[in-house]
Amino acid sequence: MEELDETDRRLLKSLGANSNVTIKELAAQVKLSATPVFERVKKLETSGYIKRYIALLDAEKLNYGLIIFCNIKLKQHERSIGHDFVNDIMGLSEVVECYNISGDYDFLLKVYAKDMKHYQDFVFNKLGSVKSIGSTHSTFVMRENKNTYNIHLL
């Protein structure tokens, strides 16, 4: 992995805060002309530092205000079972994040639901159909205090 210089770090920090910023605005922030900034951003994209650009949607305004963290234990620890689980989870639209974790559970899911009835339906009819799951444990978010995807760059 190549070392990032201070200008690349400032570009990443700015894009992490607002991916909708223009090249012209970025150029002004890092005190370069637009062409080298455009080339640097393209290089950061092709080298994988920038994975994609997204719009952060307001879940409550979209009537998906219930956030749940769901811990999953698999029935068995076999490679094929783990792969099957991940493949099954990828098709569930309520699941927005999935992490393979250590400790008492095997996976941690972040789930958005409209309400408790929606989540109950999700657990019974969607998670319940994933054959590799041994058990689940749900934690309901009372209030989201911080939510950012921006990585703090030193």
C-alpha positions as CSV (number, residue, x, y, z in Angstrom):
1,M,0.0,0.0,0.0
2,E,1.4,3.4,-1.0
3,E,1.8,6.2,1.5
4,L,-0.7,9.0,1.2
5,D,0.6,12.6,1.3
6,E,-1.0,15.4,3.2
7,T,-3.0,16.6,0.1
8,D,-4.5,13.2,-0.5
9,R,-5.4,13.0,3.2
10,R,-7.1,16.4,3.0
11,L,-9.0,15.3,-0.1
12,L,-10.2,12.2,1.6
13,K,-11.2,14.1,4.7
14,S,-13.2,16.6,2.6
15,L,-14.9,13.9,0.5
16,G,-15.7,11.8,3.6
17,A,-17.5,14.8,5.0
18,N,-19.3,15.7,1.8
19,S,-19.0,13.5,-1.3
20,N,-21.1,16.0,-3.2
21,V,-18.3,18.6,-3.2
22,T,-17.2,19.7,-6.6
23,I,-13.6,19.3,-8.0
24,K,-13.4,23.1,-8.1
25,E,-14.4,23.3,-4.4
26,L,-11.9,20.6,-3.5
27,A,-9.2,22.4,-5.4
28,A,-9.8,25.6,-3.5
29,Q,-9.7,23.7,-0.2
30,V,-6.3,22.0,-0.9
31,K,-4.9,25.0,-2.8
32,L,-4.3,23.3,-6.1
33,S,-5.8,23.7,-9.6
34,A,-8.7,21.5,-10.7
35,T,-6.8,19.2,-13.0
36,P,-4.3,17.8,-10.5
37,V,-7.1,17.5,-7.9
38,F,-9.3,15.6,-10.4
39,E,-6.3,13.3,-11.2
40,R,-5.6,12.7,-7.5
41,V,-9.3,11.9,-6.8
42,K,-9.4,9.4,-9.7
43,K,-6.2,7.8,-8.4
44,L,-7.7,7.5,-4.9
45,E,-10.7,5.8,-6.5
46,T,-8.8,3.4,-8.7
47,S,-6.4,2.5,-5.9
48,G,-9.4,1.6,-3.6
49,Y,-9.1,4.4,-1.0
50,I,-12.5,5.6,-2.2
51,K,-14.9,2.7,-2.5
52,R,-18.0,4.5,-3.6
53,Y,-20.1,7.7,-3.2
54,I,-23.4,7.5,-1.4
55,A,-26.3,9.6,-0.2
56,L,-27.0,9.2,3.5
57,L,-30.7,8.8,3.8
58,D,-32.9,9.8,6.8
59,A,-34.3,6.5,8.1
60,E,-37.0,8.2,10.2
61,K,-38.3,10.3,7.4
62,L,-38.5,7.2,5.3
63,N,-40.5,5.4,8.0
64,Y,-37.6,3.1,9.0
65,G,-36.9,4.6,12.4
66,L,-36.4,1.4,14.3
67,I,-32.8,0.3,14.4
68,I,-31.8,-3.1,15.7
69,F,-28.5,-4.8,16.3
70,C,-29.0,-8.5,15.9
71,N,-26.4,-11.0,17.1
72,I,-26.3,-14.3,15.3
73,K,-24.9,-17.6,16.4
74,L,-24.5,-20.2,13.6
75,K,-25.5,-23.8,14.1
76,Q,-22.0,-25.0,13.3
77,H,-18.7,-23.5,12.4
78,E,-18.0,-24.8,9.0
79,R,-16.8,-22.8,6.0
80,S,-19.8,-23.7,3.8
81,I,-22.3,-22.8,6.6
82,G,-20.6,-19.4,7.0
83,H,-20.6,-18.7,3.3
84,D,-24.3,-19.8,3.0
85,F,-25.2,-17.5,5.9
86,V,-23.5,-14.5,4.3
87,N,-25.1,-15.2,0.9
88,D,-28.5,-15.5,2.5
89,I,-28.1,-12.2,4.4
90,M,-27.0,-10.3,1.3
91,G,-30.5,-10.7,-0.1
92,L,-32.3,-9.2,3.0
93,S,-33.0,-5.5,2.3
94,E,-33.6,-4.8,6.0
95,V,-30.0,-5.7,6.8
96,V,-27.8,-2.7,6.1
97,E,-24.6,-3.9,7.7
98,C,-23.2,-7.4,8.5
99,Y,-20.0,-8.1,10.4
100,N,-18.3,-11.4,11.2
101,I,-17.3,-10.9,14.8
102,S,-15.5,-12.7,17.6
103,G,-16.8,-13.5,21.1
104,D,-20.1,-15.1,22.0
105,Y,-21.7,-14.6,18.6
106,D,-20.5,-15.2,15.1
107,F,-22.2,-12.2,13.2
108,L,-23.6,-8.8,14.1
109,L,-26.3,-7.4,11.8
110,K,-27.6,-3.8,11.7
111,V,-31.2,-3.9,10.7
112,Y,-33.7,-1.1,9.9
113,A,-37.4,-1.7,10.4
114,K,-40.6,0.4,10.2
115,D,-41.7,-0.8,13.7
116,M,-41.8,-3.8,16.0
117,K,-44.3,-5.6,13.9
118,H,-42.1,-5.2,10.8
119,Y,-39.1,-6.5,12.8
120,Q,-41.1,-9.5,14.1
121,D,-42.2,-10.3,10.6
122,F,-38.5,-10.0,9.5
123,V,-37.3,-12.3,12.2
124,F,-40.0,-15.0,11.7
125,N,-40.2,-15.0,7.9
126,K,-36.8,-13.9,6.7
127,L,-34.2,-14.7,9.3
128,G,-36.2,-17.8,10.2
129,S,-35.7,-19.1,6.7
130,V,-31.9,-18.9,7.0
131,K,-31.1,-22.5,7.9
132,S,-27.5,-21.8,9.2
133,I,-28.7,-19.7,12.1
134,G,-28.6,-21.4,15.5
135,S,-29.8,-18.5,17.6
136,T,-30.3,-14.7,17.6
137,H,-30.2,-11.9,20.2
138,S,-31.7,-8.5,19.3
139,T,-30.8,-5.1,20.9
140,F,-33.1,-2.2,20.1
141,V,-31.7,1.3,19.7
142,M,-33.4,3.9,21.8
143,R,-31.6,6.8,20.3
144,E,-28.9,7.2,17.7
145,N,-26.3,9.6,19.1
146,K,-23.6,9.4,16.4
147,N,-23.6,8.0,12.9
148,T,-20.8,8.7,10.6
149,Y,-18.9,6.8,8.0
150,N,-16.1,9.3,7.8
151,I,-12.8,7.9,9.0
152,H,-10.7,10.2,11.1
153,L,-7.5,10.8,9.3
154,L,-4.5,12.0,11.3
